[in-house]
Amino acid sequence: MDGLPDPVDFARDSWARAKAWARRQDPRDVALCAGAGLVGLGLGVAASRLGGAGGEGAAALRRATSAVARAEAEAETARRVAKRDVEEAKRFGVQKFAGSVFGVADSLRLARGAAGADAEAFAALESQLHAALAAHQVTCFEPSPGEAFDPATMEALRADAAPDGGRAVVAEVLQRGYVLHDRVIRAAAVVTTNAGDGGEAAT
């Protein structure tokens, strides 16, 4: 038995090598083989030390089994994290692209209201653009004047009244906001005023 590696050290070294390998691989591939591979390595080496080792061998097996159980738990955690990351990437992968076309939507909105513009044509183009975004779960929202200011969904670019402890409400909407699924990916840009200075907070 002399010359064989300690099973606990071997399991730990194997786990360290496996983690280094996993960082270079696709998480989905890692999830499929990490747990099974570590179990085989740890228990296989431990079993090889049992023959004729008596109580010492049994203790070594218990240590190896414990080390492998910990490795399996870590592998399962890594699998769940990898699965979550893949699902998040699929769910919100369109966010970067959507952000690149928000400026186009803003320009269409401004063009629609310009003097002498073909408002109907620009409105049709704007509708088509938002329909394309909605097909990828990106929807726009626009606060109403008088609505209470919500810092979670709005960005105040200007305040028409000095803060005096009164409730801030929307005075004007400069840019619409956008939501991807349940995540605000662009806050609505607004001008705020104090409740009572030209509008009452929405109820």
C-alpha positions in Angstrom: 0.0 0.0 0.0 3.0 2.3 0.5 3.4 4.9 -2.3 -0.3 5.3 -2.9 -1.7 8.8 -2.4 -3.8 9.6 0.6 -7.4 9.4 -0.6 -8.4 12.7 1.0 -5.5 14.6 -0.6 -6.1 12.9 -3.9 -9.8 13.9 -3.8 -9.0 17.5 -3.0 -6.3 17.7 -5.7 -8.7 16.1 -8.2 -11.4 18.6 -7.3 -9.0 21.5 -7.7 -8.0 20.3 -11.2 -11.7 19.7 -12.1 -12.6 23.3 -11.1 -9.7 24.7 -13.1 -10.9 22.6 -16.1 -14.5 23.7 -15.6 -13.6 27.4 -15.8 -12.6 26.8 -19.4 -15.7 24.8 -20.5 -19.3 25.4 -21.3 -21.3 25.3 -18.0 -23.8 22.9 -19.5 -21.0 20.3 -20.2 -19.6 20.8 -16.7 -23.0 20.2 -15.1 -23.3 16.8 -16.8 -20.0 15.2 -15.7 -18.7 17.0 -12.6 -20.5 15.1 -9.9 -20.1 11.6 -11.4 -16.4 12.1 -12.2 -15.5 13.2 -8.7 -17.4 10.4 -7.1 -15.5 7.9 -9.2 -12.1 9.4 -8.4 -12.6 9.7 -4.7 -14.2 6.4 -4.0 -12.0 4.5 -6.4 -8.8 5.6 -4.7 -10.2 5.1 -1.3 -11.3 1.5 -2.2 -7.8 0.7 -3.4 -6.4 1.4 0.1 -8.9 -0.9 1.9 -7.3 -4.2 1.2 -5.6 -5.4 4.3 -5.5 -2.0 5.9 -7.9 -2.8 8.7 -9.2 0.1 10.8 -6.9 2.5 9.1 -8.4 1.7 5.8 -12.0 2.1 7.1 -11.1 5.5 8.5 -9.5 6.5 5.2 -12.7 5.4 3.4 -14.8 7.5 5.7 -12.6 10.6 5.1 -12.7 10.0 1.4 -16.4 9.5 1.3 -16.9 12.8 3.3 -14.6 14.6 0.9 -16.4 13.3 -2.1 -19.8 14.2 -0.6 -18.6 17.8 -0.1 -17.3 17.8 -3.7 -20.7 16.5 -4.9 -22.5 19.3 -3.0 -20.2 21.9 -4.6 -20.7 20.4 -8.0 -24.5 20.5 -7.6 -24.3 24.2 -6.6 -22.1 24.9 -9.6 -24.7 23.1 -11.8 -27.5 25.2 -10.4 -25.6 28.4 -10.9 -24.6 27.5 -14.4 -28.3 26.6 -15.3 -29.5 29.9 -13.8 -26.8 31.9 -15.8 -27.8 30.2 -19.0 -31.5 30.9 -18.4 -30.8 34.5 -17.6 -28.7 34.9 -20.7 -31.6 33.5 -22.8 -34.2 35.7 -21.0 -32.3 38.9 -21.2 -29.9 38.4 -24.1 -31.9 40.8 -26.3 -31.3 43.7 -23.8 -28.2 45.0 -25.6 -29.8 45.0 -29.0 -33.0 46.6 -27.7 -30.9 49.4 -26.1 -29.4 50.1 -29.5 -32.7 50.9 -31.1 -34.2 53.1 -28.4 -32.6 56.1 -30.0 -34.5 55.3 -33.2 -37.8 55.2 -31.4 -37.0 58.5 -29.8 -36.2 60.1 -33.1 -39.4 58.8 -34.6 -41.4 60.3 -31.8 -39.7 63.7 -32.2 -40.2 63.6 -36.0 -43.9 62.7 -35.6 -44.4 66.0 -33.7 -42.3 68.2 -35.9 -43.9 71.0 -37.9 -44.8 69.9 -41.4 -44.0 66.2 -40.7 -46.2 63.4 -42.0 -47.3 62.5 -38.5 -49.3 59.5 -39.7 -46.3 57.9 -41.5 -44.0 58.4 -38.6 -46.6 57.0 -36.2 -46.9 53.9 -38.4 -43.1 53.4 -38.4 -43.0 53.9 -34.6 -45.7 51.3 -34.2 -43.9 48.8 -36.3 -40.7 49.3 -34.3 -42.5 48.8 -31.0 -44.2 45.7 -32.3 -40.8 44.3 -33.2 -39.6 45.0 -29.7 -42.7 43.6 -28.1 -42.1 40.3 -30.0 -39.0 40.0 -27.9 -40.8 41.0 -24.7 -39.6 44.6 -24.7 -42.4 47.0 -24.0 -42.4 50.8 -23.5 -44.2 52.8 -20.8 -44.8 56.5 -20.4 -45.7 58.1 -17.1 -48.6 60.6 -17.1 -48.3 64.2 -16.0 -49.2 64.5 -12.3 -48.2 60.9 -11.6 -46.0 60.5 -8.5 -42.3 60.3 -9.3 -41.0 56.7 -9.0 -37.2 56.5 -8.8 -37.4 52.8 -9.7 -38.8 53.4 -13.1 -38.1 57.1 -13.8 -35.1 59.4 -14.0 -35.6 63.1 -13.2 -33.5 65.1 -15.7 -34.8 68.4 -14.4 -36.8 69.6 -11.4 -39.0 72.7 -12.0 -39.5 73.3 -8.3 -36.9 73.4 -5.6 -37.2 70.4 -3.2 -39.0 71.5 -0.1 -40.2 68.2 1.3 -43.3 68.1 -0.9 -44.1 65.1 -3.1 -42.4 65.1 -6.5 -44.7 64.5 -9.4 -44.2 64.2 -13.2 -44.5 67.5 -15.0 -43.3 66.4 -18.4 -42.1 63.2 -20.1 -38.9 63.7 -22.1 -38.3 60.0 -23.0 -40.3 56.9 -22.6 -39.1 54.0 -20.5 -38.7 50.4 -21.6 -39.2 47.1 -19.7 -37.8 43.7 -20.6 -39.9 41.0 -18.9 -40.1 42.5 -15.4 -36.8 44.4 -15.6 -36.6 48.2 -16.3 -33.9 48.4 -18.9 -34.4 52.2 -19.6 -36.0 54.5 -17.1 -38.4 57.1 -18.3 -36.7 60.5 -18.5 -39.0 63.1 -16.9 -39.2 66.7 -15.6 -40.6 66.8 -12.0 -42.4 69.4 -10.0 -43.8 69.5 -6.5 -47.3 68.3 -5.9 -49.5 71.3 -6.0 -47.2 73.3 -8.3 -49.2 72.5 -11.5 -50.5 69.1 -10.7 -51.6 66.7 -8.0 -50.1 63.3 -7.5 -52.1 60.5 -9.1 -54.2 58.5 -6.7 
